Each structure stands twice: as C-alpha cells, then as structure tokens.
Amino acid sequence: MYNDTLNRVISVFRKILENDSIEITKDSNMMSDLEFSSLDVILVITEIENEFGVEIPDEYIIGIVTVGDVVDVVEKLI
C-alpha cells in the first residue's frame, strides 16, 4: 500500500511542478530540492487532500518537509 500511496503522491507533485525532468523521490525536500514556495506547499496539501479524500490536520502539516513525510501522513489518515 505504501508504494501505491507514494506513486499517487508523486503524481500530485508532478502535476504541480509541471516539469517532468525533476527527479522526485520520497526523500525529496519540498523547499530545497523541489523549490516549492509556501504557496506551493499549501497547494500540494490541498491536492493531496482531494486525491485521497482526507483532511490533513494542521499539526501534521507542520512536520511535513519531504515527499515521504506527505506519504506517511496520508498513510496514517487512510
């Protein structure tokens, strides 16, 4: 299940990045590796919530730094 969630999360990131040449892994840092702004982070959280039908509580959002962190949060909520 983790790999399926990871692949779906990466697809959301790819859609927001609109750049297929950037490598996205579970260890990718949203700010430094993917160069996301704080607005991009909010957008990705919203898209993840829509993709998985979950609501990510603020206390989880604070700890999200990497793509893997997003996957871990989603896994807790589904």
VOBABA-406417 format. One line per field, with one value per atom (N, C-alpha, C): residue number from 1; residue in three letters; atom name; x, z, y. Coordinates in steps of 0.05 Angstrom, whole numbers, always signed. Layout:
residues N
num = c(NUM | ...)
residuo = c(ala | ...)
atomo = c(CA | ...)
X = c(X | ...)
Z = c(Z | ...)
Y = c(Y | ...)
//
This chain:
residues 78
num = c(1 | 1 | 1 | 2 | 2 | 2 | 3 | 3 | 3 | 4 | 4 | 4 | 5 | 5 | 5 | 6 | 6 | 6 | 7 | 7 | 7 | 8 | 8 | 8 | 9 | 9 | 9 | 10 | 10 | 10 | 11 | 11 | 11 | 12 | 12 | 12 | 13 | 13 | 13 | 14 | 14 | 14 | 15 | 15 | 15 | 16 | 16 | 16 | 17 | 17 | 17 | 18 | 18 | 18 | 19 | 19 | 19 | 20 | 20 | 20 | 21 | 21 | 21 | 22 | 22 | 22 | 23 | 23 | 23 | 24 | 24 | 24 | 25 | 25 | 25 | 26 | 26 | 26 | 27 | 27 | 27 | 28 | 28 | 28 | 29 | 29 | 29 | 30 | 30 | 30 | 31 | 31 | 31 | 32 | 32 | 32 | 33 | 33 | 33 | 34 | 34 | 34 | 35 | 35 | 35 | 36 | 36 | 36 | 37 | 37 | 37 | 38 | 38 | 38 | 39 | 39 | 39 | 40 | 40 | 40 | 41 | 41 | 41 | 42 | 42 | 42 | 43 | 43 | 43 | 44 | 44 | 44 | 45 | 45 | 45 | 46 | 46 | 46 | 47 | 47 | 47 | 48 | 48 | 48 | 49 | 49 | 49 | 50 | 50 | 50 | 51 | 51 | 51 | 52 | 52 | 52 | 53 | 53 | 53 | 54 | 54 | 54 | 55 | 55 | 55 | 56 | 56 | 56 | 57 | 57 | 57 | 58 | 58 | 58 | 59 | 59 | 59 | 60 | 60 | 60 | 61 | 61 | 61 | 62 | 62 | 62 | 63 | 63 | 63 | 64 | 64 | 64 | 65 | 65 | 65 | 66 | 66 | 66 | 67 | 67 | 67 | 68 | 68 | 68 | 69 | 69 | 69 | 70 | 70 | 70 | 71 | 71 | 71 | 72 | 72 | 72 | 73 | 73 | 73 | 74 | 74 | 74 | 75 | 75 | 75 | 76 | 76 | 76 | 77 | 77 | 77 | 78 | 78 | 78)
residuo = c(met | met | met | tyr | tyr | tyr | asn | asn | asn | asp | asp | asp | thr | thr | thr | leu | leu | leu | asn | asn | asn | arg | arg | arg | val | val | val | ile | ile | ile | ser | ser | ser | val | val | val | phe | phe | phe | arg | arg | arg | lys | lys | lys | ile | ile | ile | leu | leu | leu | glu | glu | glu | asn | asn | asn | asp | asp | asp | ser | ser | ser | ile | ile | ile | glu | glu | glu | ile | ile | ile | thr | thr | thr | lys | lys | lys | asp | asp | asp | ser | ser | ser | asn | asn | asn | met | met | met | met | met | met | ser | ser | ser | asp | asp | asp | leu | leu | leu | glu | glu | glu | phe | phe | phe | ser | ser | ser | ser | ser | ser | leu | leu | leu | asp | asp | asp | val | val | val | ile | ile | ile | leu | leu | leu | val | val | val | ile | ile | ile | thr | thr | thr | glu | glu | glu | ile | ile | ile | glu | glu | glu | asn | asn | asn | glu | glu | glu | phe | phe | phe | gly | gly | gly | val | val | val | glu | glu | glu | ile | ile | ile | pro | pro | pro | asp | asp | asp | glu | glu | glu | tyr | tyr | tyr | ile | ile | ile | ile | ile | ile | gly | gly | gly | ile | ile | ile | val | val | val | thr | thr | thr | val | val | val | gly | gly | gly | asp | asp | asp | val | val | val | val | val | val | asp | asp | asp | val | val | val | val | val | val | glu | glu | glu | lys | lys | lys | leu | leu | leu | ile | ile | ile)
atomo = c(N | CA | C | N | CA | C | N | CA | C | N | CA | C | N | CA | C | N | CA | C | N | CA | C | N | CA | C | N | CA | C | N | CA | C | N | CA | C | N | CA | C | N | CA | C | N | CA | C | N | CA | C | N | CA | C | N | CA | C | N | CA | C | N | CA | C | N | CA | C | N | CA | C | N | CA | C | N | CA | C | N | CA | C | N | CA | C | N | CA | C | N | CA | C | N | CA | C | N | CA | C | N | CA | C | N | CA | C | N | CA | C | N | CA | C | N | CA | C | N | CA | C | N | CA | C | N | CA | C | N | CA | C | N | CA | C | N | CA | C | N | CA | C | N | CA | C | N | CA | C | N | CA | C | N | CA | C | N | CA | C | N | CA | C | N | CA | C | N | CA | C | N | CA | C | N | CA | C | N | CA | C | N | CA | C | N | CA | C | N | CA | C | N | CA | C | N | CA | C | N | CA | C | N | CA | C | N | CA | C | N | CA | C | N | CA | C | N | CA | C | N | CA | C | N | CA | C | N | CA | C | N | CA | C | N | CA | C | N | CA | C | N | CA | C | N | CA | C | N | CA | C | N | CA | C | N | CA | C | N | CA | C | N | CA | C | N | CA | C | N | CA | C)
X = c(+17 | +0 | +17 | +40 | +57 | +67 | +75 | +85 | +63 | +38 | +16 | +11 | +12 | +8 | +31 | +55 | +79 | +76 | +68 | +65 | +43 | +21 | -1 | +8 | +23 | +33 | +53 | +71 | +90 | +75 | +53 | +38 | +26 | +17 | +7 | +29 | +53 | +76 | +83 | +83 | +90 | +70 | +45 | +24 | +29 | +36 | +41 | +67 | +88 | +114 | +113 | +97 | +95 | +123 | +139 | +166 | +174 | +174 | +179 | +209 | +226 | +255 | +266 | +250 | +259 | +253 | +274 | +270 | +256 | +235 | +220 | +222 | +232 | +234 | +221 | +219 | +208 | +225 | +251 | +269 | +271 | +257 | +258 | +247 | +263 | +254 | +238 | +214 | +196 | +208 | +222 | +232 | +259 | +278 | +305 | +308 | +297 | +300 | +280 | +255 | +234 | +229 | +242 | +240 | +211 | +196 | +168 | +168 | +150 | +145 | +125 | +120 | +100 | +72 | +67 | +41 | +40 | +62 | +62 | +57 | +67 | +63 | +33 | +20 | -8 | -24 | -16 | -29 | -26 | -2 | +3 | -14 | -15 | -31 | -61 | -71 | -98 | -103 | -85 | -88 | -86 | -69 | -66 | -92 | -104 | -129 | -151 | -152 | -171 | -166 | -141 | -134 | -142 | -138 | -142 | -167 | -182 | -207 | -203 | -181 | -175 | -172 | -172 | -166 | -141 | -120 | -95 | -95 | -95 | -96 | -71 | -74 | -51 | -27 | -32 | -9 | +8 | -4 | +11 | +26 | +14 | +25 | +52 | +53 | +77 | +101 | +98 | +121 | +128 | +113 | +118 | +141 | +162 | +186 | +191 | +189 | +195 | +170 | +174 | +152 | +145 | +164 | +159 | +143 | +147 | +131 | +101 | +96 | +69 | +57 | +72 | +62 | +56 | +74 | +70 | +44 | +39 | +14 | -10 | -9 | -32 | -37 | -16 | -19 | -32 | -27 | -40 | -70 | -77 | -105 | -123 | -112 | -129 | -133)
Z = c(+0 | +0 | +0 | +14 | +16 | -12 | -29 | -55 | -73 | -70 | -85 | -76 | -50 | -39 | -49 | -47 | -57 | -86 | -103 | -131 | -136 | -121 | -124 | -115 | -92 | -82 | -102 | -113 | -132 | -157 | -165 | -188 | -182 | -157 | -150 | -151 | -141 | -142 | -170 | -188 | -216 | -229 | -223 | -234 | -226 | -201 | -191 | -203 | -204 | -215 | -244 | -259 | -288 | -301 | -290 | -300 | -296 | -317 | -314 | -311 | -315 | -314 | -285 | -266 | -238 | -226 | -214 | -200 | -174 | -169 | -144 | -131 | -107 | -91 | -64 | -48 | -21 | -4 | -11 | +5 | -5 | -27 | -38 | -18 | -12 | +5 | -12 | -2 | -18 | -23 | -4 | -7 | -21 | -13 | -24 | -50 | -52 | -75 | -98 | -90 | -109 | -113 | -96 | -97 | -95 | -77 | -72 | -55 | -61 | -44 | -23 | -3 | +18 | +5 | -16 | -30 | -45 | -56 | -69 | -49 | -25 | -4 | +2 | +5 | +11 | -12 | -36 | -60 | -60 | -54 | -55 | -33 | -9 | +12 | +4 | -8 | -17 | -38 | -57 | -78 | -66 | -47 | -34 | -19 | -5 | +9 | -11 | -34 | -55 | -67 | -72 | -84 | -67 | -40 | -22 | -6 | -9 | +6 | +36 | +44 | +73 | +79 | +104 | +113 | +131 | +123 | +138 | +160 | +185 | +207 | +208 | +217 | +218 | +233 | +254 | +269 | +253 | +233 | +215 | +194 | +184 | +163 | +173 | +198 | +208 | +205 | +208 | +206 | +179 | +158 | +131 | +118 | +111 | +98 | +71 | +71 | +47 | +35 | +11 | -2 | +15 | +27 | +44 | +69 | +79 | +102 | +93 | +69 | +59 | +58 | +47 | +45 | +73 | +92 | +119 | +131 | +127 | +138 | +124 | +98 | +84 | +93 | +97 | +106 | +133 | +151 | +177 | +175 | +154 | +152 | +135 | +119 | +103 | +114)
Y = c(-24 | +0 | +25 | +24 | +48 | +57 | +37 | +44 | +56 | +47 | +58 | +87 | +91 | +118 | +136 | +126 | +142 | +150 | +131 | +137 | +158 | +156 | +176 | +203 | +204 | +229 | +242 | +226 | +236 | +247 | +234 | +244 | +272 | +276 | +302 | +323 | +316 | +334 | +341 | +320 | +325 | +344 | +341 | +358 | +387 | +391 | +419 | +430 | +413 | +422 | +429 | +414 | +417 | +415 | +398 | +394 | +364 | +349 | +320 | +314 | +334 | +329 | +329 | +339 | +339 | +312 | +300 | +274 | +279 | +263 | +265 | +237 | +237 | +212 | +217 | +196 | +200 | +218 | +220 | +237 | +266 | +272 | +299 | +319 | +340 | +362 | +381 | +388 | +405 | +432 | +444 | +471 | +471 | +455 | +457 | +441 | +417 | +400 | +407 | +412 | +417 | +447 | +463 | +493 | +502 | +490 | +498 | +523 | +541 | +564 | +555 | +571 | +564 | +561 | +577 | +574 | +548 | +539 | +512 | +490 | +493 | +473 | +471 | +494 | +495 | +482 | +488 | +476 | +446 | +436 | +407 | +393 | +406 | +394 | +392 | +414 | +414 | +393 | +390 | +370 | +342 | +338 | +311 | +305 | +324 | +320 | +312 | +325 | +318 | +291 | +285 | +259 | +235 | +238 | +216 | +218 | +240 | +243 | +245 | +259 | +262 | +292 | +298 | +325 | +323 | +337 | +336 | +357 | +349 | +368 | +386 | +410 | +429 | +418 | +403 | +392 | +373 | +360 | +343 | +359 | +380 | +397 | +409 | +417 | +430 | +412 | +386 | +367 | +358 | +367 | +357 | +373 | +358 | +370 | +356 | +330 | +315 | +302 | +292 | +277 | +253 | +239 | +217 | +224 | +248 | +258 | +260 | +269 | +271 | +242 | +224 | +196 | +185 | +189 | +179 | +190 | +216 | +228 | +216 | +214 | +202 | +173 | +158 | +131 | +129 | +149 | +150 | +156 | +170 | +180 | +163 | +145 | +128 | +101)
//
